[in-house]
Amino acid sequence: MTGEVLVEIYTDFPERLAPKTRVFVGAAHQPLTIRTCRPHKDGLLLTFEDIITPEQVGLLRNQLLYITAAERPPLPEGEYYHHQIVGLNVVDENGQELGKVIEILETGANDVYVVMRDPQYPKNGYTSAGAGSGTELLLPAIPDVVLDVDLPRKTMRVHLLPGLIKEERE
């Protein structure tokens, strides 16, 4: 079909890429409406309204497709989108501040939250190599570690398993 674009699927919800869906393309977030959609190997072949020439299609090559946050599907209880987790303040189960989530590493088993430890946080009784210099703490995103996430308060409460962080002893 004229004007088809092969799209790699990075979403857990490919069904939302249906005809008449408005998406935003590339860093400029160019608004486009999907005209047709059909599966092809591990991806999808999409056409967009008003995109019909090979030159127009070529401009879409290697671009990401986005949807608005309001159109994203809700997740099951206790699951979060990455953008909801990055930036959360992390505290231990006693309320001691540990730092802020700055990145999420996707591993085969589970995600790992990268927590930047602010130089002020070593005063809380915890330390790690280079404490006080803004070191990173790696927290596995598992129920034994992540106790709860409070999005309105922008806080994640965690339980530190032995070996994740060293406690200072006086």
C-alpha positions in Angstrom: 0.0 0.0 0.0 1.3 3.5 -0.8 2.6 5.5 2.1 3.0 2.6 4.5 5.5 2.9 7.4 7.0 -0.1 9.1 6.9 0.5 12.9 8.8 -1.4 15.6 6.7 -2.0 18.6 8.1 -0.7 21.9 4.7 -0.4 23.7 3.0 -3.1 25.8 -0.3 -1.8 24.3 0.1 -2.1 20.5 -3.7 -2.3 20.2 -3.9 1.5 20.8 -2.3 2.0 17.4 -5.6 1.7 15.6 -7.1 3.7 12.7 -8.3 7.2 13.7 -5.8 7.3 16.6 -3.9 10.6 16.9 -0.2 10.2 17.5 2.7 12.6 17.7 5.9 11.8 15.6 9.5 12.6 16.4 11.1 15.2 18.6 8.9 17.9 17.1 5.8 15.9 18.1 4.2 16.3 14.6 0.5 15.4 15.0 -0.7 12.6 12.7 -3.7 10.4 12.5 -3.4 6.7 11.7 -5.4 5.8 8.6 -4.7 2.0 8.4 -2.8 -0.5 10.6 -1.9 -4.1 9.9 0.6 -6.6 11.4 3.8 -7.3 9.6 6.4 -9.7 11.1 7.3 -8.3 14.6 5.9 -4.9 13.8 3.1 -3.0 12.3 2.6 -1.4 8.9 0.8 2.0 9.4 -0.4 4.6 7.0 -1.2 8.2 8.1 -3.8 10.6 6.8 -2.2 13.2 4.4 1.0 11.1 4.2 1.0 9.5 0.7 4.3 10.2 -1.2 7.5 8.2 -0.7 9.2 11.6 0.2 6.6 12.2 3.0 7.0 8.7 4.3 10.8 9.0 4.3 10.6 12.0 6.7 9.0 9.6 9.3 11.9 7.1 9.1 13.6 6.4 12.5 11.2 8.6 14.4 9.4 7.6 17.7 5.6 7.8 17.9 4.0 9.2 21.1 0.5 9.5 22.5 -0.6 12.0 25.1 -0.6 11.1 28.8 -4.4 11.4 28.9 -4.7 8.7 26.2 -2.4 6.1 27.8 -4.2 3.1 29.2 -4.5 2.7 32.9 -2.1 0.2 34.5 -3.1 -2.5 37.0 -2.9 -1.6 40.7 0.7 -1.3 41.9 2.2 -0.8 38.4 3.5 2.5 37.1 4.8 4.1 34.0 8.5 4.9 34.0 7.9 8.6 33.9 5.8 8.3 37.1 8.8 6.7 38.9 11.7 8.9 37.7 12.0 11.9 40.0 10.4 10.3 43.1 12.1 10.9 46.4 13.1 7.7 48.0 12.9 7.1 51.8 13.6 4.0 53.8 10.9 2.3 56.0 11.8 4.7 58.9 11.3 7.8 56.7 15.0 8.5 56.3 15.7 10.1 52.9 17.9 8.1 50.6 17.8 10.2 47.4 15.9 10.6 44.2 15.1 8.1 41.3 17.1 9.4 38.3 16.9 6.4 36.0 15.3 3.0 35.5 17.4 0.1 34.2 15.5 -2.6 32.4 17.0 -6.0 33.2 15.8 -9.5 32.2 14.4 -10.3 35.7 13.1 -6.9 37.0 13.7 -3.2 36.6 16.3 -1.6 38.8 15.8 2.0 40.1 18.9 4.2 40.1 18.7 6.5 43.1 21.1 9.5 43.2 22.2 10.0 46.8 22.4 13.6 47.5 25.4 14.7 49.6 23.1 15.7 52.5 21.7 12.2 52.9 24.7 10.4 54.6 23.7 12.2 57.8 20.9 9.7 58.1 23.2 6.8 59.2 23.7 5.2 55.9 26.8 5.4 53.7 28.2 3.8 50.6 31.4 4.1 48.7 32.0 7.8 48.2 29.1 8.8 50.4 28.5 12.5 50.4 29.6 12.9 46.8 26.3 12.2 45.2 26.7 8.4 44.7 24.1 6.1 43.2 22.1 3.4 45.0 20.7 0.6 42.9 17.3 -0.8 44.1 15.7 -3.8 42.5 12.0 -3.1 41.7 10.7 -6.0 43.6 8.0 -6.2 46.3 10.6 -7.1 49.0 12.3 -3.7 48.4 9.6 -1.3 47.1 7.1 -1.1 49.9 4.8 1.6 48.4 4.7 4.4 45.9 2.9 7.6 46.8 2.5 9.5 43.5 0.7 12.6 45.0 3.5 13.0 47.5 6.2 12.0 45.0 7.7 9.5 47.4 8.7 5.8 47.2 9.2 4.0 50.5 11.7 1.1 50.4 13.1 -1.7 52.6 16.8 -2.0 52.3 17.8 -5.6 52.0 21.1 -6.6 53.5 24.0 -5.6 51.2 22.1 -2.9 49.3 23.6 -0.2 51.4 26.1 -0.1 54.3 25.0 1.2 57.7 27.4 3.4 59.6 28.3 2.2 63.1 29.6 4.5 65.7 
